[in-house]
Amino acid sequence: MSTTTETKTIKGGEFLIRETPASEIFIPEEWTEEQLMIAKTCDDFLEQEVYPKLDAIDDIKGNPKLMPDILDKAGELGLLGTSVPQEYGGFGMDFNTTMLVAEKIGAGHSVAVALSAHTGIGTLPILYYGNDEQKKKYLPKLATGEWKAAYCLTEPDSGSDANSGKTKAKLTADGKHFLLNGQKMWITNGGFADVFIVFAKIDDDKNLSAFIVEKSFGGITMNEEERKMGIKGSSTRQIFFNDCKVPIENQLSERENGFKIAVNILNIGRIKLGVAAIGGSKMAISKAVNYSKERKQFGTAISNFGAIKHKIAEVATHIFASESAHYRAGQNIDDSYAAMVAGGMDAAKAKLKSTEEFAIECAILKVHGSEVLDFAVDEGVQIYGGMGFSAEGPMDRAYRDARINRIFEGTNEINRMLTIDMLLKRAMKGHIDLMNPAMAVQKELVSIPDFGAAEEEGLFVKEKKALLNLKKAGLMVAGAAVQKYMQKLSDEQEILMNLADMLIEGYVAESTLLRVEKLIGMKGEAACEIQKEMAIIYLHHAIEKATSAGKEAIYAFAEGDEQRLMLLGLKRFTKIEPYNLKNARRKVADYVIEKGRYPF
């Protein structure tokens, strides 16, 4: 039975070589009434507890107790226990519902950062790796917000290379405690956390171990709040452990398993950060649209100008596309979890394994979501004009707060390289078959195109062909790069990032097309005209960006006849039917302007 279920479940990264039917994906238009009520609870929480207090929240030195108080109120509403099972005082929501909560709260500026750090990297290590006693002791208090959590991984000389941390743990002579000594930095919630997940090396171990450290253990000091470009209301401290006495029963998981814990929890953090960025993007474009309707120049609202419509449509389209991809991946994780549990796997282990299975998609979406947010707030500033640059307007805070997201949870550069690294490693282990599809593309490259083939008719037939060819372009360039560099490809970071961009754009464009196809099946084509335009707009953008990335990669490693053949192949695989994108954007913009907000 379990074998049958797993056969139907798509594997992580397999989207590159498998055609996915629209019926298999989840789309946001399918939220249940209960899920929409949860989303409304999040909206109301922001309206009542966050938006009226944004200036006070950002003055963290003047109001040090405000953020913990806001988290207390979030706890009363159940927003801190969404991932925690009911037996430990939480709600035990499925993954996609927790994604919806992350998206909604993502519009909450510094509060979004504090809440996600508590519910994610602060709580999940105990949920997924803690023993029964640890779960019983800590999870109920974390789920209600009685105790606040922080995550201590980064050190002054240990950022992206997390396993190089120098914090040490040494067993006491009586064997009952570890003494922690070291320094951690950029610790979100550090100023008010009651519980810290701390990573350190025991003695001269090669790999990190993890510990649950209570503030009450003593031996913990910290610097003043960091002065930051944005998210000023988020408590960010350097924390020092000086002979901090941690009971031996507070070691989390096995010795030297800390790095694995960090990596797996970051997988979840990445996709949650991406979807939270989408929440922030929706807020930014909604504010910009309303301002464009109010601001008059040359006797008319600036929302009537083509240049402004272009910006509104592009931002709305990118948000729609990224949202489509996030919830597609979220449902894949839920489906994978269900299949693993049906196959007899322990539920906690299945939660971890299902996210690990889609680590490639998590990295893709962290990059895409954070860059869509940057795009949205940048265009928001531009639409506001002079008021966009003023600290009196809302774009000032939105612009500054957005910038950290391309650094959080692994920089976007690291995540781009991880995407390709993970994909190639899975192929080498036989987890997914890249070799045969790549070889088929190579054969097609030297064959004569079939110009006489009759065109099929139907919804998105031409677009799906363009999308299939876009995947072939990625396989062609990646396959040639692997042949050229073999094991040394990891040293060619620029090429890896080019390849990642091709992969990212293919995944997001496909997700958008499938969402609209499914939506049309539910509501009919006439009711989905604007969404259809967005799918086509984004596909053209994806092909243009992938073409540019492909050229850069080819220029970097191919010469002579090989280069010419590959460039011809790239041109062949990135063809798309001409489309009046200006008119398409105007339709999208007019619809968004009429609604006065992001309406999808």
ROZA-577995 format. One record per residue (C-alpha): x, y negated, z; residue in one letter; residue number from 1. Coordinates in nm, 2 decimals, always signed. Each point is the difference from the previous one (the first is absolute). Layout:
<mitors>
X/Y/Z/A/NUM
...
</mitors>
This chain:
<mitors>
+0.00/+0.00/+0.00/M/1
+0.27/-0.25/+0.10/S/2
+0.20/+0.08/-0.31/T/3
-0.30/-0.09/-0.22/T/4
-0.04/-0.33/+0.19/T/5
+0.37/-0.09/-0.03/E/6
+0.00/+0.08/-0.37/T/7
-0.26/-0.27/-0.06/K/8
+0.18/-0.26/+0.22/T/9
+0.23/-0.22/-0.19/I/10
+0.36/-0.01/+0.12/K/11
+0.19/-0.32/+0.08/G/12
+0.17/-0.15/-0.30/G/13
-0.19/+0.23/-0.23/E/14
-0.20/-0.29/-0.15/F/15
+0.29/-0.05/-0.24/L/16
-0.05/+0.33/-0.17/I/17
-0.37/+0.08/+0.06/R/18
-0.31/-0.16/-0.14/E/19
-0.24/-0.08/+0.28/T/20
-0.37/+0.00/-0.06/P/21
-0.19/-0.30/+0.13/A/22
-0.23/+0.23/+0.20/S/23
+0.30/+0.10/+0.22/E/24
+0.08/-0.34/+0.14/I/25
-0.16/-0.20/+0.28/F/26
-0.10/-0.36/-0.08/I/27
-0.09/-0.28/+0.25/P/28
-0.35/-0.02/-0.15/E/29
-0.06/+0.34/+0.17/E/30
+0.04/-0.12/+0.36/W/31
-0.28/+0.13/+0.23/T/32
-0.23/-0.22/+0.21/E/33
+0.20/+0.10/+0.31/E/34
+0.33/-0.10/-0.16/Q/35
-0.15/-0.33/-0.12/L/36
-0.11/-0.06/+0.36/M/37
+0.35/+0.06/+0.12/I/38
+0.13/-0.25/-0.26/A/39
-0.26/-0.25/+0.12/K/40
+0.12/+0.05/+0.36/T/41
+0.35/-0.09/-0.12/C/42
-0.13/-0.31/-0.18/D/43
-0.19/-0.12/+0.30/D/44
+0.30/+0.05/+0.23/F/45
+0.21/-0.22/-0.23/L/46
-0.27/-0.27/-0.02/E/47
-0.05/-0.01/+0.37/Q/48
+0.34/+0.08/+0.16/E/49
+0.26/-0.09/-0.26/V/50
-0.08/-0.27/-0.25/Y/51
-0.10/-0.26/+0.25/P/52
+0.32/+0.05/+0.19/K/53
+0.27/+0.03/-0.27/L/54
+0.20/-0.31/+0.11/D/55
-0.01/+0.11/+0.36/A/56
+0.10/+0.36/-0.10/I/57
+0.30/-0.14/-0.19/D/58
+0.11/-0.20/+0.31/D/59
+0.13/+0.32/+0.16/I/60
+0.21/-0.18/+0.26/K/61
-0.28/-0.22/+0.11/G/62
-0.26/+0.28/+0.00/N/63
+0.19/+0.32/+0.08/P/64
-0.30/+0.18/+0.13/K/65
-0.23/-0.07/-0.29/L/66
+0.11/+0.28/-0.23/M/67
-0.03/+0.27/+0.27/P/68
-0.35/-0.14/+0.09/D/69
-0.10/+0.03/-0.37/I/70
+0.12/+0.36/-0.01/L/71
-0.20/+0.07/+0.31/D/72
-0.31/-0.12/-0.18/K/73
+0.09/+0.21/-0.31/A/74
+0.03/+0.29/+0.24/G/75
-0.35/-0.06/+0.14/E/76
-0.13/+0.02/-0.36/L/77
+0.18/+0.33/-0.06/G/78
+0.24/-0.15/-0.25/L/79
+0.31/+0.13/+0.17/L/80
-0.12/+0.36/+0.01/G/81
-0.10/+0.07/-0.36/T/82
+0.27/+0.27/-0.06/S/83
-0.01/+0.14/+0.35/V/84
-0.22/+0.32/+0.04/P/85
-0.32/-0.02/+0.21/Q/86
+0.15/+0.23/+0.26/E/87
+0.25/-0.27/+0.09/Y/88
-0.25/-0.29/+0.00/G/89
+0.02/-0.10/-0.37/G/90
-0.23/+0.03/-0.30/F/91
+0.20/+0.25/-0.20/G/92
-0.08/-0.17/-0.33/M/93
+0.11/+0.15/-0.33/D/94
+0.30/-0.15/-0.17/F/95
-0.19/-0.21/-0.26/N/96
-0.22/-0.16/+0.27/T/97
+0.31/-0.10/+0.20/T/98
+0.12/-0.15/-0.32/M/99
-0.32/-0.20/-0.03/L/100
+0.06/-0.14/+0.36/V/101
+0.36/-0.08/-0.09/A/102
-0.11/-0.19/-0.31/E/103
-0.26/-0.20/+0.18/K/104
+0.23/-0.09/+0.29/I/105
+0.27/-0.08/-0.26/G/106
-0.16/-0.34/-0.05/A/107
+0.07/-0.08/+0.37/G/108
+0.36/-0.14/-0.04/H/109
+0.21/+0.06/+0.31/S/110
-0.28/+0.20/+0.17/V/111
+0.01/+0.25/-0.29/A/112
+0.37/+0.06/+0.07/V/113
-0.04/+0.05/+0.37/A/114
-0.30/+0.23/-0.04/L/115
+0.16/+0.21/-0.27/S/116
+0.32/+0.04/+0.19/A/117
-0.19/+0.12/+0.31/H/118
-0.24/+0.24/-0.18/T/119
+0.26/+0.12/-0.25/G/120
+0.37/+0.02/+0.08/I/121
-0.07/-0.05/+0.37/G/122
-0.27/+0.27/+0.05/T/123
+0.04/+0.25/-0.29/L/124
+0.33/+0.15/+0.11/P/125
-0.16/+0.12/+0.32/I/126
-0.31/+0.12/-0.18/L/127
+0.19/+0.20/-0.26/Y/128
+0.31/+0.11/+0.20/Y/129
-0.10/-0.02/+0.36/G/130
-0.06/+0.31/+0.21/N/131
-0.34/+0.05/+0.18/D/132
+0.11/-0.17/+0.32/E/133
+0.14/-0.30/-0.19/Q/134
-0.32/-0.04/-0.21/K/135
-0.22/+0.03/+0.31/K/136
+0.20/-0.26/+0.19/K/137
+0.05/-0.27/-0.27/Y/138
-0.26/+0.03/-0.28/L/139
-0.31/-0.10/+0.20/P/140
+0.16/-0.31/+0.14/K/141
+0.14/-0.09/-0.35/L/142
-0.34/+0.06/-0.16/A/143
-0.17/-0.25/+0.23/T/144
+0.28/-0.25/+0.00/G/145
+0.06/+0.03/+0.38/E/146
+0.36/+0.07/-0.10/W/147
+0.16/-0.18/-0.30/K/148
+0.26/+0.18/-0.21/A/149
+0.32/-0.10/-0.19/A/150
+0.24/+0.19/-0.22/Y/151
+0.38/-0.04/+0.05/C/152
+0.20/+0.13/-0.30/L/153
+0.19/-0.29/-0.16/T/154
+0.33/-0.12/+0.14/E/155
+0.24/-0.28/-0.10/P/156
+0.21/+0.23/-0.22/D/157
-0.28/+0.25/-0.08/S/158
-0.28/-0.11/-0.23/G/159
-0.08/+0.20/-0.31/S/160
+0.27/+0.25/+0.11/D/161
-0.21/+0.08/+0.31/A/162
+0.20/+0.32/+0.10/N/163
+0.31/-0.21/+0.06/S/164
-0.14/-0.14/+0.32/G/165
+0.24/-0.02/+0.30/K/166
-0.24/+0.00/+0.29/T/167
+0.10/+0.29/+0.22/K/168
-0.18/+0.24/+0.24/A/169
+0.20/+0.20/+0.26/K/170
-0.14/+0.26/+0.23/L/171
+0.04/-0.07/+0.37/T/172
+0.20/+0.24/+0.22/A/173
-0.32/+0.14/+0.15/D/174
-0.14/+0.07/-0.35/G/175
-0.33/-0.18/+0.09/K/176
+0.05/-0.33/-0.20/H/177
+0.16/-0.15/-0.30/F/178
+0.18/-0.33/+0.04/L/179
-0.06/-0.22/-0.31/L/180
+0.25/-0.27/-0.10/N/181
-0.01/-0.21/-0.31/G/182
-0.16/-0.29/-0.18/Q/183
-0.31/-0.02/-0.23/K/184
-0.11/-0.30/-0.21/M/185
-0.31/-0.12/-0.19/W/186
-0.22/+0.18/+0.24/I/187
-0.36/-0.08/-0.07/T/188
-0.22/-0.03/+0.32/N/189
+0.33/+0.01/+0.20/G/190
-0.10/-0.29/+0.23/G/191
-0.31/+0.17/+0.14/F/192
+0.03/+0.37/-0.07/A/193
-0.05/+0.25/+0.28/D/194
+0.13/+0.30/-0.20/V/195
+0.29/+0.02/-0.24/F/196
+0.08/+0.27/-0.25/I/197
+0.38/-0.02/+0.01/V/198
+0.25/+0.18/-0.23/F/199
+0.34/+0.09/+0.13/A/200
+0.28/+0.26/-0.05/K/201
+0.06/+0.24/+0.29/I/202
+0.37/+0.02/+0.06/D/203
+0.18/+0.04/-0.33/D/204
-0.29/+0.14/-0.20/D/205
-0.01/-0.07/-0.37/K/206
-0.37/-0.08/-0.01/N/207
-0.23/-0.21/+0.21/L/208
-0.23/+0.13/+0.27/S/209
-0.32/-0.18/+0.12/A/210
-0.12/-0.10/+0.34/F/211
-0.32/-0.14/+0.16/I/212
+0.12/-0.28/+0.22/V/213
-0.23/-0.19/+0.24/E/214
+0.09/-0.36/+0.09/K/215
-0.04/+0.09/+0.36/S/216
+0.31/+0.24/-0.02/F/217
+0.22/-0.30/+0.04/G/218
+0.34/-0.08/-0.16/G/219
-0.18/-0.19/-0.28/I/220
+0.08/-0.36/-0.08/T/221
-0.08/-0.21/-0.30/M/222
+0.09/-0.32/-0.18/N/223
-0.24/-0.29/-0.05/E/224
-0.26/+0.02/-0.29/E/225
+0.17/-0.01/-0.34/E/226
-0.06/-0.31/-0.21/R/227
-0.14/+0.12/-0.33/K/228
-0.11/-0.13/-0.34/M/229
-0.34/+0.15/+0.04/G/230
-0.22/+0.22/+0.22/I/231
+0.09/-0.24/+0.28/K/232
-0.26/+0.14/+0.23/G/233
+0.14/+0.35/-0.02/S/234
+0.23/+0.07/+0.30/S/235
+0.34/+0.09/-0.13/T/236
+0.28/+0.06/+0.24/R/237
+0.35/+0.15/+0.03/Q/238
-0.01/+0.27/+0.27/I/239
+0.29/+0.12/+0.21/F/240
+0.01/+0.34/+0.18/F/241
+0.25/+0.00/+0.29/N/242
+0.00/+0.34/+0.18/D/243
-0.38/+0.02/-0.06/C/244
-0.10/+0.31/+0.18/K/245
-0.23/+0.22/-0.21/V/246
-0.15/+0.32/+0.14/P/247
+0.11/+0.31/-0.20/I/248
-0.37/+0.08/-0.06/E/249
-0.02/-0.33/-0.20/N/250
+0.22/+0.13/-0.28/Q/251
-0.23/+0.00/-0.31/L/252
+0.03/+0.32/-0.20/S/253
+0.32/+0.20/-0.04/E/254
+0.35/-0.14/+0.04/R/255
+0.13/-0.17/-0.33/E/256
-0.35/-0.01/-0.14/N/257
-0.03/-0.37/+0.03/G/258
+0.11/-0.09/-0.35/F/259
-0.27/+0.23/-0.14/K/260
-0.26/-0.16/+0.23/I/261
+0.11/-0.34/-0.12/A/262
-0.03/+0.09/-0.37/V/263
-0.33/+0.17/+0.03/N/264
-0.16/-0.27/+0.20/I/265
+0.13/-0.26/-0.25/L/266
-0.18/+0.19/-0.28/N/267
-0.33/-0.08/+0.18/I/268
+0.12/-0.36/+0.08/G/269
+0.08/-0.06/-0.37/R/270
-0.34/+0.07/-0.15/I/271
-0.17/-0.17/+0.30/K/272
+0.21/-0.31/-0.05/L/273
-0.08/+0.00/-0.37/G/274
-0.37/+0.01/+0.06/V/275
+0.02/-0.26/+0.28/A/276
+0.17/-0.22/-0.26/A/277
-0.30/+0.04/-0.23/I/278
-0.22/-0.13/+0.29/G/279
+0.22/-0.30/+0.02/G/280
-0.01/-0.04/-0.38/S/281
-0.38/+0.00/+0.00/K/282
-0.01/-0.27/+0.26/M/283
+0.25/-0.22/-0.19/A/284
-0.18/+0.02/-0.34/I/285
-0.34/-0.06/+0.17/S/286
+0.13/-0.32/+0.16/K/287
+0.17/-0.11/-0.32/A/288
-0.32/+0.06/-0.21/V/289
-0.21/-0.21/+0.24/N/290
+0.25/-0.28/+0.00/Y/291
+0.01/+0.00/-0.39/S/292
-0.38/-0.05/+0.00/K/293
+0.03/-0.30/+0.24/E/294
+0.31/-0.17/-0.14/R/295
-0.09/-0.24/-0.29/K/296
+0.24/-0.14/-0.25/Q/297
-0.09/-0.18/-0.33/F/298
-0.36/+0.00/+0.11/G/299
-0.04/+0.37/+0.04/T/300
+0.08/+0.28/+0.25/A/301
+0.34/+0.15/-0.08/I/302
-0.17/+0.35/+0.00/S/303
-0.12/-0.10/-0.35/N/304
+0.36/-0.03/-0.14/F/305
+0.14/+0.29/-0.20/G/306
+0.33/+0.00/+0.18/A/307
-0.17/+0.04/+0.34/I/308
-0.23/+0.27/-0.14/K/309
+0.31/+0.19/-0.12/H/310
+0.14/+0.00/+0.35/K/311
-0.32/+0.10/+0.17/I/312
-0.06/+0.29/-0.24/A/313
+0.36/+0.12/+0.02/E/314
+0.00/+0.01/+0.38/V/315
-0.34/+0.16/+0.02/A/316
+0.10/+0.26/-0.26/T/317
+0.32/+0.09/+0.19/H/318
-0.19/+0.03/+0.33/I/319
-0.26/+0.22/-0.17/F/320
+0.27/+0.22/-0.15/A/321
+0.20/+0.04/+0.32/S/322
-0.31/+0.07/+0.21/E/323
-0.10/+0.27/-0.25/S/324
+0.34/+0.17/+0.04/A/325
+0.01/-0.02/+0.38/H/326
-0.34/+0.17/+0.06/Y/327
+0.08/+0.26/-0.27/R/328
+0.31/+0.10/+0.19/A/329
-0.18/-0.02/+0.33/G/330
-0.26/+0.25/-0.11/Q/331
+0.28/+0.22/-0.14/N/332
+0.15/+0.01/+0.35/I/333
-0.34/+0.08/+0.15/D/334
-0.06/+0.28/-0.25/D/335
+0.35/+0.14/+0.06/S/336
-0.06/+0.00/+0.37/Y/337
-0.33/+0.18/-0.04/A/338
+0.16/+0.26/-0.22/A/339
+0.28/+0.06/+0.25/M/340
-0.23/+0.04/+0.30/V/341
-0.22/+0.23/-0.21/A/342
+0.31/+0.21/-0.06/G/343
+0.06/+0.04/+0.37/G/344
+0.25/-0.29/+0.07/M/345
-0.01/-0.18/+0.34/D/346
-0.20/-0.32/-0.04/A/347
+0.28/-0.23/+0.13/A/348
+0.26/+0.16/-0.22/K/349
-0.24/-0.02/-0.30/A/350
-0.04/-0.38/+0.06/K/351
+0.37/-0.04/-0.03/L/352
+0.05/+0.24/-0.29/K/353
-0.28/-0.15/-0.20/S/354
+0.15/-0.35/+0.02/T/355
+0.35/+0.14/-0.07/E/356
-0.14/+0.17/-0.31/E/357
-0.09/-0.34/-0.13/F/358
+0.31/-0.19/+0.11/A/359
+0.07/-0.10/-0.36/I/360
-0.34/-0.17/-0.03/E/361
+0.04/-0.16/+0.35/C/362
+0.33/-0.16/-0.12/A/363
-0.16/-0.11/-0.33/I/364
-0.29/-0.17/+0.18/L/365
+0.21/-0.17/+0.26/K/366
+0.19/-0.17/-0.28/V/367
-0.31/-0.08/-0.21/H/368
-0.22/-0.12/+0.28/G/369
+0.26/-0.23/+0.15/S/370
+0.09/-0.15/-0.34/E/371
-0.36/-0.05/-0.09/V/372
-0.04/-0.20/+0.33/L/373
+0.31/-0.21/-0.08/D/374
-0.16/-0.07/-0.35/F/375
-0.34/-0.08/+0.16/A/376
+0.14/-0.25/+0.25/V/377
+0.24/-0.16/-0.25/D/378
-0.28/-0.06/-0.24/E/379
-0.22/-0.11/+0.29/G/380
+0.26/-0.28/+0.08/V/381
+0.00/-0.10/-0.37/Q/382
-0.38/-0.02/-0.02/I/383
-0.01/-0.21/+0.31/Y/384
+0.27/-0.23/-0.15/G/385
+0.13/-0.25/+0.25/G/386
-0.23/+0.13/+0.27/M/387
+0.16/+0.34/-0.06/G/388
+0.33/-0.14/+0.12/F/389
-0.15/-0.17/+0.30/S/390
+0.00/+0.16/+0.34/A/391
-0.35/-0.13/+0.04/E/392
-0.13/+0.25/-0.27/G/393
-0.04/+0.38/+0.04/P/394
+0.25/+0.09/-0.26/M/395
+0.30/-0.11/+0.21/D/396
-0.06/+0.27/+0.25/R/397
-0.10/+0.26/-0.26/A/398
+0.31/-0.06/-0.21/Y/399
+0.24/+0.02/+0.29/R/400
-0.17/+0.30/+0.17/D/401
+0.00/+0.20/-0.33/A/402
+0.37/-0.01/-0.06/R/403
+0.10/+0.26/+0.27/I/404
-0.20/+0.27/-0.16/N/405
+0.26/+0.06/-0.27/R/406
+0.25/+0.07/+0.28/I/407
-0.22/+0.19/+0.26/F/408
-0.01/+0.38/-0.01/E/409
+0.30/+0.02/-0.22/G/410
+0.09/-0.27/-0.25/T/411
-0.17/+0.01/-0.34/N/412
+0.34/+0.08/-0.16/E/413
+0.04/+0.30/+0.23/I/414
-0.35/+0.12/-0.07/N/415
+0.05/-0.03/-0.37/R/416
+0.31/+0.22/+0.02/M/417
-0.17/+0.24/+0.24/L/418
-0.28/+0.04/-0.25/T/419
+0.23/+0.14/-0.27/I/420
+0.22/+0.19/+0.25/D/421
-0.29/+0.18/+0.15/M/422
-0.15/+0.08/-0.35/L/423
+0.33/+0.15/-0.13/L/424
+0.06/+0.20/+0.32/K/425
-0.35/+0.15/-0.03/R/426
+0.07/+0.09/-0.36/A/427
+0.33/+0.16/+0.10/M/428
-0.17/+0.21/+0.27/K/429
-0.27/+0.11/-0.25/G/430
-0.27/-0.17/+0.20/H/431
-0.12/-0.18/-0.32/I/432
+0.10/+0.08/-0.36/D/433
+0.16/-0.30/-0.16/L/434
+0.23/+0.19/-0.22/M/435
-0.25/+0.15/-0.25/N/436
-0.19/-0.33/-0.05/P/437
+0.32/-0.19/-0.04/A/438
+0.13/+0.25/-0.26/M/439
-0.34/-0.02/-0.18/A/440
+0.04/-0.38/-0.02/V/441
+0.36/+0.04/-0.14/Q/442
-0.14/+0.23/-0.27/K/443
-0.28/-0.25/-0.08/E/444
+0.26/-0.27/-0.02/L/445
+0.17/+0.16/-0.31/V/446
-0.33/+0.11/-0.16/S/447
-0.20/-0.19/-0.26/I/448
-0.30/-0.18/+0.15/P/449
-0.34/+0.13/-0.12/D/450
-0.13/-0.32/-0.16/F/451
-0.30/+0.18/-0.16/G/452
-0.16/+0.13/+0.32/A/453
-0.36/-0.10/+0.04/A/454
-0.07/-0.23/+0.29/E/455
-0.23/+0.15/+0.27/E/456
-0.30/-0.20/+0.12/E/457
-0.10/-0.07/+0.36/G/458
+0.08/-0.20/+0.31/L/459
+0.37/-0.11/+0.03/F/460
+0.12/+0.25/-0.26/V/461
+0.26/-0.25/-0.14/K/462
+0.09/-0.12/+0.34/E/463
+0.06/+0.35/+0.13/K/464
+0.21/+0.08/-0.30/K/465
+0.21/-0.31/+0.08/A/466
+0.02/+0.10/+0.36/L/467
+0.11/+0.35/-0.09/L/468
+0.27/-0.14/-0.22/N/469
+0.11/-0.24/+0.28/L/470
+0.07/+0.31/+0.21/K/471
+0.19/+0.15/-0.29/K/472
+0.21/-0.31/-0.02/A/473
+0.09/+0.04/+0.37/G/474
+0.08/+0.37/-0.04/L/475
+0.22/-0.09/-0.31/M/476
+0.21/-0.26/+0.18/V/477
+0.02/+0.19/+0.32/A/478
+0.10/+0.32/-0.17/G/479
+0.27/-0.17/-0.20/A/480
+0.14/-0.18/+0.31/A/481
+0.01/+0.33/+0.19/V/482
+0.19/+0.17/-0.29/Q/483
+0.24/-0.29/-0.01/K/484
+0.09/-0.04/+0.37/Y/485
-0.11/+0.33/+0.15/M/486
+0.07/-0.01/+0.38/Q/487
+0.15/-0.35/-0.03/K/488
-0.33/-0.16/-0.10/L/489
-0.05/-0.10/+0.36/S/490
+0.29/-0.25/-0.05/D/491
-0.18/-0.17/-0.28/E/492
-0.24/-0.21/+0.21/Q/493
-0.10/-0.24/-0.27/E/494
-0.11/+0.29/-0.23/I/495
-0.18/+0.17/+0.29/L/496
-0.20/-0.32/+0.05/M/497
-0.08/-0.02/-0.37/N/498
-0.13/+0.36/+0.01/L/499
-0.20/-0.07/+0.31/A/500
-0.17/-0.30/-0.16/D/501
-0.11/+0.22/-0.29/M/502
-0.14/+0.26/+0.25/L/503
-0.17/-0.26/+0.21/I/504
-0.18/-0.17/-0.29/E/505
-0.11/+0.33/-0.15/G/506
-0.15/+0.12/+0.33/Y/507
-0.18/-0.33/+0.07/V/508
-0.13/-0.04/-0.35/A/509
-0.13/+0.35/-0.01/E/510
-0.17/-0.04/+0.35/S/511
-0.18/-0.31/-0.13/T/512
-0.12/+0.16/-0.32/L/513
-0.13/+0.31/+0.19/L/514
-0.17/-0.22/+0.26/R/515
-0.19/-0.19/-0.28/V/516
-0.08/+0.32/-0.19/E/517
-0.15/+0.15/+0.32/K/518
-0.19/-0.32/+0.07/L/519
-0.15/-0.01/-0.35/I/520
-0.11/+0.36/+0.05/G/521
-0.18/-0.12/+0.32/M/522
-0.15/-0.33/-0.12/K/523
+0.02/-0.01/-0.38/G/524
+0.23/-0.20/-0.22/E/525
-0.21/-0.32/-0.01/A/526
+0.02/-0.03/+0.38/A/527
+0.38/+0.04/-0.01/C/528
+0.10/-0.25/-0.27/E/529
+0.23/-0.20/+0.23/I/530
+0.17/+0.30/+0.15/Q/531
+0.06/+0.14/-0.35/K/532
+0.17/-0.32/-0.11/E/533
+0.23/+0.02/+0.31/M/534
+0.10/+0.35/-0.08/A/535
+0.10/-0.10/-0.35/I/536
+0.17/-0.32/+0.12/I/537
+0.21/+0.20/+0.25/Y/538
+0.09/+0.28/-0.25/L/539
+0.14/-0.27/-0.24/H/540
+0.20/-0.15/+0.30/H/541
+0.13/+0.35/+0.10/A/542
+0.11/+0.08/-0.35/I/543
+0.18/-0.33/-0.04/E/544
+0.18/+0.04/+0.33/K/545
+0.09/+0.36/-0.06/A/546
+0.13/-0.09/-0.35/T/547
+0.23/-0.26/+0.15/S/548
+0.12/+0.23/+0.27/A/549
+0.06/+0.28/-0.25/G/550
+0.20/-0.22/-0.23/K/551
+0.22/-0.11/+0.28/E/552
+0.07/+0.36/+0.10/A/553
+0.07/+0.11/-0.35/I/554
+0.24/-0.30/-0.06/Y/555
+0.18/+0.10/+0.32/A/556
+0.09/+0.36/-0.09/F/557
-0.06/+0.07/-0.37/A/558
+0.21/-0.11/-0.30/E/559
+0.00/+0.04/-0.38/G/560
-0.24/+0.25/-0.16/D/561
-0.12/+0.12/+0.34/E/562
-0.10/-0.35/+0.10/Q/563
-0.17/-0.07/-0.33/R/564
-0.20/+0.33/+0.02/L/565
-0.11/-0.07/+0.36/M/566
-0.10/-0.36/-0.08/L/567
-0.21/+0.13/-0.29/L/568
-0.15/+0.26/+0.23/G/569
-0.08/-0.27/+0.26/L/570
-0.16/-0.21/-0.27/K/571
-0.21/+0.30/-0.11/R/572
-0.10/+0.09/+0.35/F/573
-0.10/-0.35/+0.11/T/574
-0.23/-0.09/-0.28/K/575
-0.34/-0.13/+0.09/I/576
-0.29/-0.14/-0.20/E/577
-0.02/-0.38/-0.02/P/578
-0.25/-0.15/+0.24/Y/579
-0.11/-0.36/+0.06/N/580
+0.13/-0.02/+0.35/L/581
-0.08/-0.37/+0.03/K/582
-0.37/+0.06/-0.04/N/583
+0.02/+0.30/+0.23/A/584
+0.16/-0.21/+0.27/R/585
-0.26/-0.27/-0.04/R/586
-0.28/+0.25/+0.05/K/587
+0.17/+0.13/+0.32/V/588
+0.07/-0.35/+0.13/A/589
-0.35/-0.13/-0.07/D/590
-0.15/+0.29/+0.19/Y/591
+0.24/-0.05/+0.30/V/592
-0.06/-0.38/+0.00/I/593
-0.38/+0.05/-0.01/E/594
+0.03/+0.23/+0.31/K/595
+0.24/-0.24/+0.18/G/596
+0.21/+0.29/+0.13/R/597
+0.17/+0.32/-0.10/Y/598
-0.33/+0.19/-0.07/P/599
+0.10/+0.36/-0.10/F/600
</mitors>
